[in-house]
Amino acid sequence: MIALPTLMLEDACTGIVCGVDEVGRGPWAGPLVAAAVILNRAAIPEGIRDSKTLTKKRLAVLAALIRESAAVSIGTVEVPELDRIGLTAANDLAMVRAVEGLSVPPDTALTDGRRIPAGMPCTARPVVKGDARSLSIAAASIVAKVHRDDLMKRLALRHPGYGWETNAGYGTAQHFDALDKLGITREHRRCFAPVRRRMTQETAIDS
């Protein structure tokens, strides 16, 4: 049986605790998104767990319930900024922006991962596999994923052919083929190798 996330880590902290998680480190296109969530312990939706274990339908339902009952904030780093500062710094910045955007300043942020994001405005505790251990982080993972998936669907309407409505910008075969056939869009991350290679090919052709 798969162990479900609990409030054990939250209970070990003092004051107001938020969970923070990001989505979108690996895609070739689109922004990096983080969510911060302060759960309302009197109204925690049932079924919160690691977003990777949930169906799209259940993700959408839970994201809506979490937004209705909890304090939620989204932090985003768009592609030009990500290319400029790099992936690690963008990951930190998205998490910091999410925490800073909360309507209630937290005393502690439980962040998914192995390191404390630089610039966090409160005490932070990194939690390895946090979305499988902490209810607050799991809630943040759900909100972040649904928000980014919806964003990529909207971007897919502007840039058809890459399959972002289903692959969310990740490096699928369809996306790879579309880079060759359609070229690079403004939503593609120039700092990622497949995109850089395509840019090099275009430069060689034009020279």
DALINWO-V57236 format. One record per run of one state. SS is the DSSP state (H for helix, E for strand, - for the rest). FROM is the first residue (numbers start at 1). LEN is the number of residues. If there is no record, write none. Layout:
# DALINWO-V57236
SS,FROM,LEN
SS,FROM,LEN
This chain:
# DALINWO-V57236
-,1,5
E,6,1
-,7,1
H,8,4
-,12,5
E,17,7
-,24,5
E,29,1
-,30,2
E,32,7
-,39,12
H,51,3
-,54,2
H,56,14
-,70,1
E,71,7
-,78,1
H,79,7
-,86,1
H,87,14
-,101,7
E,108,5
-,113,10
E,123,5
-,128,2
H,130,3
-,133,1
E,134,1
H,135,24
-,159,5
H,164,4
-,168,5
H,173,10
-,183,5
E,188,1
-,189,4
H,193,14
-,207,1
